[in-house]
């Protein structure tokens, strides 16, 4: 039995709650047994009111350690960052619990100090503000992320993708795909689980890529990344060359330029602003790197 604790705060999003519980219910039905069991909890128990005014009864936090815990914060996360909630999250983290959050719950995770190595997904419109509030925490510009012992959703329908990844983690990918089919949901990306970096690649490399993705707009030295992961720089370089076939510096640059290309094609920001957002404070250096990577200047991709 997989025990899932759903921590609710007043003002929690009812849509996110149903996008967690309904897929788990369908998974149980498909398996013909109660594989997943969930319960709603809050700091002190009692009624929690959703953002749409729907009340839900909750149990008080206790010493139980579930297999997974998911934080459903409110649109005012400072109200959810209570001493009780932060203590509960840190205790579960020490016990090895798989910890998830939705939308602004990432800010509560950051306050609890849980995003130092593993990231949390953040909506593109919110990620810059999240970074400003918690510059040492990892937020990735992604609709959902599954990087055990963390998993997260930027909110909305992406929470369903997150739950499907949870089902695949504890059961199988095939079951998760079947649940999506029953819910008449066609995931936006084939396979829906983000696997740009194969699971066969060592965790240190996947964690390093998460750090890079969270620092595309900020200067961060490779030695700092290696230090954050507790890996010697020589080993850090060797792991990247062995598994990703390039140096960490090259991989980081490619991520930055890929983000720049996406912004050029999908926003109206000035090229200089895009360069700065992707970590380049020198337009000449940005243009040169972009041309070497894509064979054309940034201005041409803006015109496509």
Number of C-alpha atoms within 10 A of each C-alpha: 10 15 16 23 23 23 25 29 28 21 22 27 24 18 16 20 20 13 19 21 19 15 22 24 17 19 24 17 13 14 12 9 10 14 17 19 15 17 15 19 24 25 20 13 14 14 17 20 18 19 16 11 13 13 15 15 15 20 15 13 17 11 8 9 17 20 18 21 25 23 28 29 26 21 17 14 19 14 13 27 20 16 10 13 22 19 13 18 22 17 14 19 17 8 12 15 20 19 25 28 28 29 28 25 30 29 27 24 25 23 17 18 16 22 21 15 19 22 28 34 27 28 20 13 9 14 19 16 11 19 19 10 13 15 15 15 25 26 29 24 21 18 21 30 27 23 19 16 13 23 25 29 29 27 23 15 14 22 25 26 27 27 25 27 24 24 23 16 13 14 16 13 18 11 18 26 20 16 23 19 12 13 13 9 13 12 16 9 9 8 13 17 18 15 9 7 13 10 9 8 14 13 12 17 20 19 18 22 19 20 25 24 20 22 22 23 20 15 11 14 11 18 15 11 21 20 13 14 17 11 14 13 16 10 11 22 19 16 19 23 14 11 14 14 12 15 17 25 13 12 17 21 19 15 16 22 25 16 19 25 19 13 20 22 15 10 10 10 13 12 18 15 13 24 28 17 18 24 19 22 15 11 15 11 12 23 19 14 18 22 14 11 14 13 10 13 16 23 12 10 15 18 8 7
